[in-house]
Amino acid sequence: MDLAQRFRDFALLEARDNSPLYHHRALDISKDPQVLSLIAQLPTAKQQPNLILAAARVNGATAVPYTEFRDQFHENWRAIAATAATRRTQTNEAGRAATLLPVLARLPGPLSLIEVGASAGLCLYPDRFSYRYGETALDPSDGPSPVVLTCKITGPVPIPTQLPRVVHRAGVDLNPLDAGDSDDQQWLSALVWPGQHERLARLQAACAIAATDPPTLVTGDLLEQVTDLVHTAPRDSTVVVFHSAVLTYLSPQARADFRETVLGLPCHWVSQEGTGVLASLADRLPPRQSESARMVLALDDEPLAFAGPHGQSLDWFGPA
C-alpha cells in the first residue's frame, strides 16, 4: 500500500472516532512528502502509523500544532527511527478481558492461561479485575479491583456469577515486555492514543497488578512455543490458549498452521481476532449490528460473538 494512503486510512478508519489528535496528525503526515520520505526509509513492517506515532511521542515529538510537531519529528528522527526499529505495536489492552471473561468463566476450573502475543501479559489477570456489564457488577472475591472494565452487551451473553480461579499464567511474545520496567511501561503508555485518559489509567493499574505477580513470559515465535507451554502447564488444570488481535500480524498460511497446531493440543482455544483474520470462521458469521464490533470471539474454532477492539462491547450470537 502507498505510504500516504496508509496514513490516510489510519486517520479515517481507525483514529477519527477514537483520537482527534491522531486523526488530524495522520492526515497531515499523509500530505507531507518530507516526513513520508523519512518514514519510507524504514522497512515496510515498521512503517505502521501507530508505531511511528508512538515512537515519535517517546522521543520528544509531542507538539500539538503540526508545524511544531513536524520540526520535532525532523530533529529527533534518528531516535524515532531507532525506537521504531526495535519496538513493536504491542498494545496490551486489559479491557479485552471483559469480552474474554464470559468464555473463560464457563470452562471448568482451575484454569491455566496461556496467551500468545502476550506483550506484558496484562490480559492474563481476568480474575483480578472488576467488570460492569450493564447493570451487573462483578468483582474479585477480595473486593473491587483498581481495574474496572465496562462492557456494553447485546444478545444472550452468559455473564458469570463469579470470576474463574487462575492457577497458572504464561505467554509467548517475540519481544515480551515487563510490566514492572519503567521503559516498557513508557512504551505501553505511548501506544495508548492521545485523549484516551481512561485507557491510560486502566493500563497503569493493570501494570501494577502484573508487576506484583509476574506471569511466565517466554521469548519466541508463537508457533514454535505454544506446544511446550501447553505441556508444561499444571496437569490438574484446564489449559486455555488465547489471543486478541495477534494473528492479524501472521501470514494466512501461518494462521492456518497455528489453528491446526492448537486444535491438536490438549487445551481449549479462545480467539479474538478481526472478522476476516481466521478463514475458518469467516463463512459462519451473522451480519454485524455495529461497525465498532470488529473482532470475532470464538471458542475451539466456534464463533460466539462480535467484540469491540478494546473490550468495550460484546454482541453475543452464540448459545447462551
N, C-alpha and C positions, 0 to 999 in steps of 0.2 A: 504494500500500500504506500502511496505517496505520503511523505512525512507531514506535509502541510495538512493533507486530508486526515491523517491520523490524529492530529491535534484538534482539527475541526470536529471530528466525530466524538472525541473525548469531551469537548466542550458542550456539544449539543445533545449527545446521547447519555452521558454519564454525569457531568458536573452541573448542568444547567439547573436542575431542581435540588441539588444537594450542596453546592458550594458556589455562591455567586462570584467569589474572587477567582476560583479556579475556572469557572465558566468564561469569564472575561479574559483571564490570563492566557488560557489555552487558545482562545480566538485570536488574541493579539500575537501570540507566538506563531500561529499558523500563517499570519500575514507579514512576518518579519524574516526576510531572506537571510540576514546576517546571523540571527540566533539559530535559525534552522540549519544553516551551514555548519555551525559548531556541533549541534546535536547529531548531524549526519556523519560526523567523524567517528561516532560510537558504533559498535556492532548493532545490527537491527534489533536484536533482542533487548538491547539496553537503551533503545530509543522510546520506550514506553512513556507516555506523558506523565502518568502517576509517578513513575520512578524519577524522571527528570525533575519534576516539580518538588518532590520530597528532597532530592539531593540538593536542589537549589536552596531550600529552606534551612537545611542544616549547615550550609556553607555561606550564609550571610546574604543571600538574595531574597530579601523579605519585604522590600518596599511595596506599598500598595499601588501608587501611580506607576503605570507601565514604563514610562521613560526612565524613572529611577531604578526600577527592577531590571530593566534592560542593561543599564550601566553596571549594576551589581553583578549581573549574570556574566557579562564580559570580564569584569575584574576578577571574578572568582571561578572562572571556567575550569582551570586546572583542577581545583579541589572538587568542583561539582562533577567533572568527568571521572575523577578517581573514585568518588563515592558511588556513582552510577555503575562503575566497572566492578566494584566489589560487593555492592549491596543488591538486594532483590526486593520486589514488591511483596513483602511478607506481611501483608495486612492481617493482623491477628485480632479479628473481631470476636470478642467474647459474647456479643449479642447473639451470635449464631447458635449458642447453646439453647436459646429459647425455642428454636424450631427443631433442634435435635432431641430435646428432652422428652416429648411425648412418645417417641420411638424407643429411646433408651430405657425409659421407665417401665415399658411393657415387657422387657426382657427379664428372665429370671436372674436374680442377683445371687451373690455379689458380682459386680462387673469388673472386668479388666479392659480398660480403654486403650486403644492404640490408634493414634492419629497419624496419618500420612500427610506430609506437607504441614508439619506441626508449627513451624515458626517458633514461638516461645512456649507453645503448648497451653495457651490460655483456655482453649475450649475443652481441655481435659478435666475441668473442675465443675461439671454441671451440678454436682452435689453441694457445692459451696456458694452457689448464687441464689438470689431470690428472684421470683418470677411473678409477673402480673399479666394474666390472660383475661382481659375484660374485667369482670367483677371478681374473678378468682385470684386469690393471693396464695402463693406457695413459698415457704421459707425453709431453710435448713432447720434441723431439729434443735439446734442450739440458739436459734433466734435469727432475725433478719440479717442478711448479708449486706456489706457495703456495696456490692454489685447487684443492682436491681434491674432486671431485664423485663421490659414491657413489650408485649407481642399482641397485635391485633389478630383475631382469629375469625374464620368463617368455616362453615361446614362442621361435621361431627368430630371435631378434634378430641382425641382421647386424653384429656387433661388428667395427669396423675394426681393422686391424693397425697403422695409423699415422694420425696426425692430418692433416687436409686442409691444404693451403697456401692461405692467405688473402692476397690482394694488395690488396684494397680493402674498406674498412669505411665504410658510410654509413647514415644513418637519417633518419627524419622523426618529429616529435612536435609536438603543439600547444604544448608548453612543454618543450623539451629541457633536460635537466639536465647539469651539468658535473661529472664525477667528481672533478675536482681542486679544486672550490669547496667551502669548508668549510660554507656554509649548505646547499648542495644535498646534501652528504654527511650533514649532520644530518637533513635531511628524509628521505632514503633510509633512514637508520638508524631513524628513528621509525616507518617503515612496516613494519619487522620487529617482529613481535609479541613482547611480553614473555615471557621464558623460552626464546626460540629463540636461544640463545647461538651455536650452530654456524652458523646462517644469518647472524647479525650478523658473525661473524668472516669468513665467506666473502664477504659484501658488502664489507667493508673491504679485503680482499685483492684483490678484483676491481676495486674503485675505484682502487687503487694501480696496477694494470696498465693500466687505461684512461687514467689521468692521464698516464702516461709516453708514451703513443702515442695521442692522442685521435682518435676517429673523426670523420668529417664528418657533423654533425647539422644539419638544416635545420628551421626552424620553419614549421609549416603543417598543413593537412589532408592525411591520407594519400591520399585520392582525387585530390587536386589535384597532389600532389608525386611520386607513385610513378613516373609515366611519365618525367619528366625525370631522376629518379635512376637509372632503368634505362638510359636512353640515354646518360648521362654516365659510366657505369662503363667500365672498360677493355675494349676490344673483343676482346682476346685472352684473355679470361677467361670462365668460366661464371658468369653472373649469377643470383643466388638472392635472391628476395624472401621474407622470412619474418616471422612474428609469433607471439606467445604471449599468450593472454588479453587481446587487444586488440579484436577485432571485437565482443565482447560489449557494448561501450560504443556501438556503432553501431546505428542502426535496421535492421530487416530489409531495407528497400529499399537502404540504404547498403551493407549487406553484399553484397547481390546485385550492386550496381553495382561494388563493389570486385572481386568474383570475376570478373565479365565483363571488367573492365579488365585485371587481372593475367594472366588466361588468354590475352589477346590480345597480350601483350608478349613480346619475345624473352628470356625468362628462365624459370627454374624457380620454383615457388611451394611453399613449405613452410609449412603452417598448423598451429598447435597451440592449439586453442580448446575451449571446453566442448562437451559432447556434443550439445547442441541448438542451437549457435550457427550453424553452416553448414547450411542446409536441404538442400543438395546431397549431404551426407554422411549425414544422419540415417537414411535407409532402407537404408543399406548397412553397418550396424554389427552385429557379433555381440553376444550378451549379455555384459555386463561381469562379470568374475570378482571384482572388488573395488570397493567403494563409493568407495575413495580414488582410483580411476583415473577422474578426472572430465573429462579432456581427450582430444581425438582428434588424433593426429598424422597428417598427410596430406601426400602429395607430388603436386603438379599435380592436385589435386581427387580423388585416390585414397586412401582411408583405409588406414592401415597398422598402427596400434597405439593402445592407450589409454595415457595418461601421467598420472602424478601431477602435481598442480598446481605443485609446486616442483621437478620433475625427479627426484623420489625413487624413481620406479618406472616401468617400461616393460613393458607387456603386448602383445607383438607377435602380430598375427594375419595380417599380410600375407605376401607371398612372402619367403622367406629371401634 
